[in-house]
Amino acid sequence: SGLQYILHAEGEGDKVQPEDKVRVNYKGTLIDGTEFDANDSIEFQANRVIKGWTEGLGLLGKGGKATLFIPGNLAYGMNPPHGSNIQPGAALVFEVEVLDIIKPEVSE
């Protein structure tokens, strides 16, 4: 896919699945190191973010940490968020720590 990563810690238990909700700490930077976003203890569904995040989270279990190097086509492509300093086609770097994995409710 083009995703590159440094796996600092795999974490424990099952890896994040696309339908899981996750609670993470992260910092996002441009290739030159300019920080454009950071959050502590934010929750979201793993398949409702950029493709590079969904793929990268799938490498990690609870407590897992990685640095993700996400090429433009797995990030925002030619449509970066309005008002951000992310340029069209830009590659992004994210430091990610999975604090918790919340499995979806199973209905019977």
C-alpha positions as a printed Julia matrix, in Angstrom:
108×3 Matrix{Float64}:
   0.0     0.0    0.0
   2.93    2.33   0.63
   2.46    2.67   4.39
   5.77    2.57   6.23
   6.09    2.33   9.99
   8.31    1.87  12.97
   6.73   -0.47  15.49
   7.83    0.62  18.96
   5.53   -1.82  20.82
   2.92   -4.23  19.42
   0.69   -4.01  22.43
  -1.31   -6.82  24.01
  -4.16   -8.99  22.87
  -6.12   -8.66  19.66
  -5.04   -6.13  17.07
  -7.34   -3.24  16.17
 -10.01   -4.22  13.63
 -11.59   -1.64  11.27
 -14.97   -1.79  13.04
 -13.4    -1.3   16.51
 -13.51    1.99  18.35
 -10.11    3.04  19.69
  -8.86    5.49  22.29
  -5.47    6.87  21.31
  -2.84    9.5   21.94
  -1.3    10.85  18.75
   0.76   13.6   17.18
   0.68   14.38  13.46
   3.48   16.15  11.63
   4.42   17.05   8.1
   7.58   15.45   6.68
   9.57   18.55   7.74
   8.48   18.03  11.38
   5.85   20.79  11.49
   3.13   19.63  13.89
  -0.39   20.04  12.51
  -2.44   18.04  15.02
  -2.18   16.27  18.38
  -4.66   14.72  20.78
  -4.55   12.85  24.05
  -7.13   10.19  24.81
  -9.38   10.76  21.79
 -11.86    8.06  20.66
 -12.96    7.21  17.12
 -13.87    4.24  14.96
 -10.8     2.79  13.26
 -12.34    2.8    9.76
 -13.58    6.4    9.92
 -10.16    8.01   9.52
  -7.65    8.26   6.68
  -6.71    4.93   5.08
  -3.16    5.0    6.43
  -4.47    5.25   9.99
  -6.87    2.32   9.55
  -4.07    0.19   8.14
  -1.54    1.28  10.77
  -3.9     0.72  13.69
  -4.36   -2.86  12.48
  -0.74   -3.52  13.5
  -1.38   -2.61  17.12
  -3.02   -4.06  20.2
  -3.85   -2.27  23.45
  -0.72   -0.44  24.59
   0.81   -0.57  21.12
   2.92    2.32  19.84
   4.07    3.1   16.32
   5.3     5.87  14.07
   3.33    5.81  10.82
   4.75    7.29   7.61
   1.65    7.76   5.48
   1.99    8.6    1.77
  -0.37   11.18   0.3
  -2.63    8.61  -1.37
  -3.32    6.99   2.03
  -3.69   10.37   3.76
  -5.81   13.18   2.34
  -4.76   12.81  -1.29
  -5.38   16.0   -3.22
  -8.09   17.17  -0.74
  -6.49   18.12   2.58
  -8.68   19.53   5.36
  -9.76   23.1    4.64
  -7.71   25.64   6.55
  -4.92   23.19   7.46
  -1.26   23.6    6.51
  -1.33   20.17   4.84
  -0.62   20.53   1.13
  -2.4    18.44  -1.55
  -0.65   15.08  -1.95
   1.41   15.54   1.23
   2.87   12.58   3.09
   2.23   12.67   6.85
   3.9    11.25   9.95
   1.9    10.17  13.0
   3.13    8.99  16.38
   0.32    6.77  17.71
  -0.31    5.03  21.03
  -3.37    2.79  21.45
  -4.75    3.28  24.96
  -7.81    1.07  24.56
  -9.76   -0.95  22.01
 -13.54   -0.95  22.34
 -15.13   -3.85  20.48
 -18.48   -3.2   18.78
 -21.63   -4.48  20.48
 -22.63   -7.9   19.18
 -26.37   -8.24  18.73
 -27.86  -11.71  18.79
